[in-house]
Amino acid sequence: MDKQKFIDEFELALDGLEPGTLTMETNFKELEEWDSMQALSIIAMVDADYDTQITAEELKKSKTLQDIYDLILAKKV
């Protein structure tokens, strides 16, 4: 799984976010655009793009894009 592709897909899933603004260290919950609807978008994106399901609780425990990326990798093993 490519990290830059993951970042790009995450940015696309968030409405109103300017592309190229995120890194793997970004705390996504501190983004102005972040809300419960965006959380649902990320859960759906992970399911559709990575054929992996993450729960709202797992997303809630995550802080950075790297945390979500690592969670997806762990579930794919």
The first five atom37 places (N, CA, C, CB, O) and aatype in JSON, in Angstrom:
{
  "aatype": [12, 3, 11, 5, 11, 13, 9, 3, 6, 13, 6, 10, 0, 10, 3, 7, 10, 6, 14, 7, 16, 10, 16, 12, 6, 16, 2, 13, 11, 6, 10, 6, 6, 17, 3, 15, 12, 5, 0, 10, 15, 9, 9, 0, 12, 19, 3, 0, 3, 18, 3, 16, 5, 9, 16, 0, 6, 6, 10, 11, 11, 15, 11, 16, 10, 5, 3, 9, 18, 3, 10, 9, 10, 0, 11, 11, 19],
  "atom_mask": [
    [1, 1, 1, 1, 1],
    [1, 1, 1, 1, 1],
    [1, 1, 1, 1, 1],
    [1, 1, 1, 1, 1],
    [1, 1, 1, 1, 1],
    [1, 1, 1, 1, 1],
    [1, 1, 1, 1, 1],
    [1, 1, 1, 1, 1],
    [1, 1, 1, 1, 1],
    [1, 1, 1, 1, 1],
    [1, 1, 1, 1, 1],
    [1, 1, 1, 1, 1],
    [1, 1, 1, 1, 1],
    [1, 1, 1, 1, 1],
    [1, 1, 1, 1, 1],
    [1, 1, 1, 0, 1],
    [1, 1, 1, 1, 1],
    [1, 1, 1, 1, 1],
    [1, 1, 1, 1, 1],
    [1, 1, 1, 0, 1],
    [1, 1, 1, 1, 1],
    [1, 1, 1, 1, 1],
    [1, 1, 1, 1, 1],
    [1, 1, 1, 1, 1],
    [1, 1, 1, 1, 1],
    [1, 1, 1, 1, 1],
    [1, 1, 1, 1, 1],
    [1, 1, 1, 1, 1],
    [1, 1, 1, 1, 1],
    [1, 1, 1, 1, 1],
    [1, 1, 1, 1, 1],
    [1, 1, 1, 1, 1],
    [1, 1, 1, 1, 1],
    [1, 1, 1, 1, 1],
    [1, 1, 1, 1, 1],
    [1, 1, 1, 1, 1],
    [1, 1, 1, 1, 1],
    [1, 1, 1, 1, 1],
    [1, 1, 1, 1, 1],
    [1, 1, 1, 1, 1],
    [1, 1, 1, 1, 1],
    [1, 1, 1, 1, 1],
    [1, 1, 1, 1, 1],
    [1, 1, 1, 1, 1],
    [1, 1, 1, 1, 1],
    [1, 1, 1, 1, 1],
    [1, 1, 1, 1, 1],
    [1, 1, 1, 1, 1],
    [1, 1, 1, 1, 1],
    [1, 1, 1, 1, 1],
    [1, 1, 1, 1, 1],
    [1, 1, 1, 1, 1],
    [1, 1, 1, 1, 1],
    [1, 1, 1, 1, 1],
    [1, 1, 1, 1, 1],
    [1, 1, 1, 1, 1],
    [1, 1, 1, 1, 1],
    [1, 1, 1, 1, 1],
    [1, 1, 1, 1, 1],
    [1, 1, 1, 1, 1],
    [1, 1, 1, 1, 1],
    [1, 1, 1, 1, 1],
    [1, 1, 1, 1, 1],
    [1, 1, 1, 1, 1],
    [1, 1, 1, 1, 1],
    [1, 1, 1, 1, 1],
    [1, 1, 1, 1, 1],
    [1, 1, 1, 1, 1],
    [1, 1, 1, 1, 1],
    [1, 1, 1, 1, 1],
    [1, 1, 1, 1, 1],
    [1, 1, 1, 1, 1],
    [1, 1, 1, 1, 1],
    [1, 1, 1, 1, 1],
    [1, 1, 1, 1, 1],
    [1, 1, 1, 1, 1],
    [1, 1, 1, 1, 1]
  ],
  "atom_positions": [
    [[0.85, -1.17, 0.0], [0.0, 0.0, 0.0], [0.9, 1.24, 0.0], [-0.97, -0.01, 1.23], [1.79, 1.37, 0.84]],
    [[0.66, 2.12, -0.93], [1.46, 3.32, -1.1], [0.98, 4.44, -0.18], [1.42, 3.77, -2.56], [-0.2, 4.77, -0.17]],
    [[1.89, 5.02, 0.58], [1.52, 6.07, 1.54], [0.99, 7.32, 0.86], [2.72, 6.43, 2.41], [0.01, 7.9, 1.32]],
    [[1.62, 7.74, -0.23], [1.16, 8.95, -0.91], [-0.23, 8.76, -1.49], [2.14, 9.36, -2.01], [-1.06, 9.67, -1.46]],
    [[-0.5, 7.57, -2.03], [-1.83, 7.28, -2.56], [-2.86, 7.33, -1.42], [-1.86, 5.89, -3.25], [-3.96, 7.85, -1.6]],
    [[-2.5, 6.8, -0.27], [-3.38, 6.83, 0.89], [-3.69, 8.28, 1.29], [-2.75, 6.07, 2.07], [-4.84, 8.63, 1.55]],
    [[-2.65, 9.11, 1.34], [-2.85, 10.53, 1.68], [-3.78, 11.19, 0.67], [-1.49, 11.27, 1.73], [-4.7, 11.91, 1.06]],
    [[-3.54, 10.95, -0.61], [-4.37, 11.54, -1.67], [-5.83, 11.11, -1.52], [-3.85, 11.13, -3.06], [-6.74, 11.93, -1.67]],
    [[-6.06, 9.83, -1.24], [-7.43, 9.33, -1.09], [-8.1, 9.91, 0.15], [-7.44, 7.79, -1.03], [-9.29, 10.21, 0.14]],
    [[-7.33, 10.06, 1.22], [-7.84, 10.66, 2.45], [-8.27, 12.1, 2.18], [-6.77, 10.62, 3.59], [-9.34, 12.54, 2.6]],
    [[-7.42, 12.84, 1.46], [-7.75, 14.23, 1.13], [-9.01, 14.32, 0.28], [-6.58, 14.89, 0.39], [-9.84, 15.2, 0.49]],
    [[-9.16, 13.42, -0.68], [-10.35, 13.41, -1.52], [-11.61, 13.11, -0.72], [-10.2, 12.39, -2.64], [-12.69, 13.62, -1.03]],
    [[-11.48, 12.27, 0.3], [-12.63, 11.88, 1.1], [-13.13, 13.01, 2.01], [-12.28, 10.67, 1.94], [-14.28, 13.0, 2.45]],
    [[-12.26, 13.98, 2.29], [-12.65, 15.1, 3.16], [-13.12, 16.27, 2.31], [-11.46, 15.52, 4.07], [-12.35, 16.82, 1.52]],
    [[-14.36, 16.64, 2.47], [-14.92, 17.76, 1.73], [-14.25, 19.07, 2.13], [-16.43, 17.85, 1.95], [-14.07, 19.35, 3.32]],
    [[-13.87, 19.85, 1.15], [-13.34, 21.18, 1.4], [-11.88, 21.25, 1.76], [0.0, 0.0, 0.0], [-11.37, 22.32, 2.09]],
    [[-11.18, 20.13, 1.69], [-9.76, 20.12, 2.04], [-8.93, 20.33, 0.78], [-9.36, 18.79, 2.74], [-9.16, 19.67, -0.24]],
    [[-7.99, 21.25, 0.85], [-7.12, 21.52, -0.29], [-6.13, 20.37, -0.47], [-6.38, 22.85, -0.1], [-5.43, 20.01, 0.47]],
    [[-6.07, 19.79, -1.66], [-5.12, 18.69, -1.91], [-3.68, 19.13, -1.65], [-5.26, 18.18, -3.36], [-3.3, 20.27, -1.93]],
    [[-2.9, 18.21, -1.12], [-1.49, 18.48, -0.85], [-1.21, 19.08, 0.51], [0.0, 0.0, 0.0], [-0.09, 19.52, 0.77]],
    [[-2.21, 19.1, 1.39], [-2.01, 19.72, 2.7], [-1.71, 18.72, 3.81], [-3.22, 20.52, 3.06], [-1.29, 19.12, 4.89]],
    [[-1.93, 17.44, 3.57], [-1.76, 16.45, 4.64], [-0.45, 15.69, 4.53], [-2.92, 15.46, 4.62], [0.13, 15.56, 3.45]],
    [[0.02, 15.18, 5.67], [1.15, 14.27, 5.73], [0.73, 13.09, 6.6], [2.45, 14.99, 6.31], [-0.36, 13.1, 7.18]],
    [[1.57, 12.1, 6.69], [1.24, 10.95, 7.51], [1.2, 11.32, 9.0], [2.27, 9.83, 7.28], [0.58, 10.61, 9.79]],
    [[1.84, 12.42, 9.37], [1.86, 12.86, 10.77], [0.71, 13.79, 11.11], [3.17, 13.55, 11.07], [0.57, 14.2, 12.27]],
    [[-0.12, 14.14, 10.14], [-1.24, 15.05, 10.39], [-2.22, 14.45, 11.39], [-1.96, 15.38, 9.08], [-2.65, 13.3, 11.24]],
    [[-2.56, 15.23, 12.41], [-3.61, 14.83, 13.35], [-4.93, 15.26, 12.69], [-3.42, 15.5, 14.8], [-5.33, 16.42, 12.76]],
    [[-5.59, 14.3, 12.07], [-6.77, 14.61, 11.26], [-7.93, 15.16, 12.08], [-7.23, 13.38, 10.53], [-8.78, 15.87, 11.55]],
    [[-7.98, 14.86, 13.36], [-9.07, 15.36, 14.2], [-8.95, 16.86, 14.48], [-9.1, 14.6, 15.52], [-9.92, 17.49, 14.89]],
    [[-7.78, 17.41, 14.25], [-7.57, 18.85, 14.45], [-7.88, 19.65, 13.19], [-6.15, 19.11, 14.88], [-7.81, 20.88, 13.21]],
    [[-8.21, 18.97, 12.11], [-8.54, 19.67, 10.86], [-9.87, 20.38, 11.0], [-8.58, 18.68, 9.67], [-10.82, 19.86, 11.59]],
    [[-9.94, 21.57, 10.47], [-11.17, 22.37, 10.5], [-12.33, 21.61, 9.86], [-10.95, 23.71, 9.78], [-13.48, 21.75, 10.29]],
    [[-12.04, 20.81, 8.83], [-13.07, 20.08, 8.09], [-13.58, 18.83, 8.83], [-12.54, 19.68, 6.74], [-14.59, 18.26, 8.42]],
    [[-12.9, 18.39, 9.89], [-13.23, 17.12, 10.53], [-14.52, 17.21, 11.33], [-12.08, 16.68, 11.44], [-14.69, 18.1, 12.16]],
    [[-15.42, 16.27, 11.07], [-16.65, 16.11, 11.85], [-17.13, 14.67, 11.69], [-17.75, 17.14, 11.4], [-16.46, 13.86, 11.05]],
    [[-18.27, 14.35, 12.26], [-18.75, 12.97, 12.24], [-19.05, 12.48, 10.82], [-20.0, 12.83, 13.11], [-18.89, 11.3, 10.52]],
    [[-19.49, 13.39, 9.96], [-19.76, 12.98, 8.56], [-18.45, 12.66, 7.84], [-20.52, 14.1, 7.8], [-18.41, 11.74, 7.02]],
    [[-17.4, 13.39, 8.15], [-16.1, 13.1, 7.54], [-15.58, 11.75, 8.04], [-15.08, 14.23, 7.86], [-14.96, 11.0, 7.28]],
    [[-15.84, 11.45, 9.3], [-15.44, 10.15, 9.84], [-16.11, 9.02, 9.07], [-15.79, 10.05, 11.35], [-15.47, 8.03, 8.73]],
    [[-17.39, 9.18, 8.79], [-18.1, 8.16, 8.01], [-17.53, 8.05, 6.6], [-19.6, 8.49, 7.94], [-17.44, 6.95, 6.05]],
    [[-17.13, 9.17, 6.02], [-16.51, 9.16, 4.69], [-15.2, 8.37, 4.7], [-16.26, 10.59, 4.21], [-14.92, 7.62, 3.77]],
    [[-14.41, 8.55, 5.76], [-13.14, 7.83, 5.86], [-13.37, 6.34, 6.03], [-12.29, 8.37, 7.02], [-12.69, 5.52, 5.42]],
    [[-14.34, 5.97, 6.87], [-14.67, 4.55, 7.05], [-15.1, 3.94, 5.71], [-15.8, 4.38, 8.11], [-14.68, 2.84, 5.37]],
    [[-15.92, 4.66, 4.96], [-16.38, 4.18, 3.65], [-15.22, 4.11, 2.66], [-17.49, 5.09, 3.09], [-15.13, 3.16, 1.88]],
    [[-14.32, 5.09, 2.67], [-13.17, 5.1, 1.78], [-12.27, 3.91, 2.04], [-12.38, 6.4, 1.94], [-11.81, 3.26, 1.1]],
    [[-12.01, 3.61, 3.3], [-11.16, 2.47, 3.66], [-11.8, 1.17, 3.17], [-10.92, 2.42, 5.19], [-11.11, 0.31, 2.63]],
    [[-13.09, 1.04, 3.35], [-13.8, -0.16, 2.9], [-13.74, -0.29, 1.39], [-15.26, -0.12, 3.37], [-13.43, -1.36, 0.87]],
    [[-14.03, 0.79, 0.67], [-14.08, 0.75, -0.79], [-12.7, 0.62, -1.43], [-14.77, 1.99, -1.32], [-12.52, -0.17, -2.36]],
    [[-11.74, 1.39, -0.95], [-10.43, 1.43, -1.61], [-9.46, 0.35, -1.14], [-9.81, 2.77, -1.38], [-8.56, -0.05, -1.88]],
    [[-9.65, -0.13, 0.08], [-8.7, -1.09, 0.65], [-9.34, -2.41, 1.04], [-8.02, -0.49, 1.85], [-8.67, -3.29, 1.58]],
    [[-10.64, -2.56, 0.77], [-11.37, -3.79, 1.07], [-11.11, -4.22, 2.52], [-10.96, -4.91, 0.1], [-10.92, -5.4, 2.81]],
    [[-11.12, -3.24, 3.41], [-10.87, -3.45, 4.83], [-11.88, -2.63, 5.61], [-9.4, -3.06, 5.22], [-12.19, -1.49, 5.25]],
    [[-12.39, -3.21, 6.67], [-13.36, -2.49, 7.48], [-12.72, -2.03, 8.78], [-14.59, -3.36, 7.77], [-12.09, -2.8, 9.5]],
    [[-12.92, -0.73, 9.06], [-12.51, -0.21, 10.36], [-13.77, 0.31, 11.04], [-11.42, 0.92, 10.23], [-14.72, 0.75, 10.39]],
    [[-13.75, 0.25, 12.35], [-14.93, 0.68, 13.11], [-14.78, 2.14, 13.52], [-15.13, -0.22, 14.36], [-13.69, 2.71, 13.49]],
    [[-15.88, 2.73, 13.91], [-15.86, 4.1, 14.41], [-14.98, 4.18, 15.66], [-17.29, 4.59, 14.73], [-14.28, 5.17, 15.86]],
    [[-15.01, 3.15, 16.48], [-14.19, 3.12, 17.69], [-12.69, 3.1, 17.34], [-14.55, 1.89, 18.56], [-11.9, 3.79, 17.98]],
    [[-12.32, 2.32, 16.33], [-10.92, 2.28, 15.91], [-10.49, 3.63, 15.35], [-10.7, 1.17, 14.85], [-9.38, 4.1, 15.6]],
    [[-11.37, 4.26, 14.6], [-11.07, 5.58, 14.06], [-10.95, 6.6, 15.19], [-12.15, 6.03, 13.06], [-10.09, 7.47, 15.15]],
    [[-11.8, 6.48, 16.18], [-11.77, 7.38, 17.33], [-10.45, 7.28, 18.1], [-12.95, 7.08, 18.28], [-9.94, 8.28, 18.61]],
    [[-9.88, 6.08, 18.17], [-8.62, 5.85, 18.87], [-7.42, 6.33, 18.06], [-8.46, 4.37, 19.2], [-6.35, 6.57, 18.62]],
    [[-7.59, 6.48, 16.76], [-6.51, 6.94, 15.89], [-6.38, 8.45, 15.99], [-6.77, 6.52, 14.43], [-7.35, 9.17, 16.22]],
    [[-5.14, 8.93, 15.8], [-4.9, 10.37, 15.85], [-4.35, 10.9, 14.53], [-3.94, 10.7, 16.98], [-4.74, 11.97, 14.07]],
    [[-3.46, 10.14, 13.92], [-2.8, 10.6, 12.7], [-3.18, 9.71, 11.52], [-1.28, 10.64, 12.89], [-3.74, 8.63, 11.68]],
    [[-2.85, 10.2, 10.34], [-3.05, 9.38, 9.15], [-2.22, 8.1, 9.25], [-2.69, 10.16, 7.87], [-2.65, 7.04, 8.8]],
    [[-1.04, 8.21, 9.84], [-0.18, 7.03, 10.02], [-0.89, 5.98, 10.87], [1.16, 7.42, 10.67], [-0.76, 4.78, 10.59]],
    [[-1.62, 6.39, 11.89], [-2.36, 5.45, 12.74], [-3.39, 4.66, 11.91], [-3.07, 6.2, 13.88], [-3.51, 3.45, 12.06]],
    [[-4.11, 5.37, 11.05], [-5.11, 4.69, 10.22], [-4.43, 3.78, 9.21], [-6.0, 5.73, 9.49], [-4.88, 2.65, 8.98]],
    [[-3.37, 4.27, 8.61], [-2.59, 3.47, 7.65], [-2.11, 2.17, 8.31], [-1.38, 4.29, 7.11], [-2.26, 1.1, 7.73]],
    [[-1.54, 2.28, 9.5], [-1.05, 1.1, 10.22], [-2.19, 0.15, 10.57], [-0.32, 1.52, 11.49], [-2.02, -1.07, 10.52]],
    [[-3.34, 0.69, 10.92], [-4.51, -0.12, 11.23], [-4.95, -0.93, 10.01], [-5.67, 0.77, 11.73], [-5.25, -2.11, 10.12]],
    [[-4.98, -0.28, 8.86], [-5.35, -0.97, 7.62], [-4.36, -2.08, 7.32], [-5.42, 0.02, 6.43], [-4.75, -3.2, 6.99]],
    [[-3.07, -1.78, 7.43], [-2.04, -2.79, 7.17], [-2.18, -3.98, 8.13], [-0.63, -2.17, 7.31], [-2.06, -5.13, 7.7]],
    [[-2.44, -3.72, 9.39], [-2.58, -4.78, 10.38], [-3.76, -5.69, 10.06], [-2.75, -4.19, 11.78], [-3.7, -6.9, 10.29]],
    [[-4.82, -5.11, 9.54], [-6.03, -5.89, 9.23], [-5.88, -6.69, 7.94], [-7.24, -4.97, 9.13], [-6.58, -7.68, 7.74]],
    [[-4.98, -6.27, 7.06], [-4.79, -6.95, 5.8], [-3.9, -8.18, 5.94], [-4.21, -6.0, 4.79], [-3.83, -9.0, 5.02]],
    [[-3.22, -8.32, 7.07], [-2.3, -9.45, 7.28], [-3.07, -10.72, 7.52], [-1.35, -9.18, 8.46], [-2.47, -11.78, 7.72]]
  ]
}
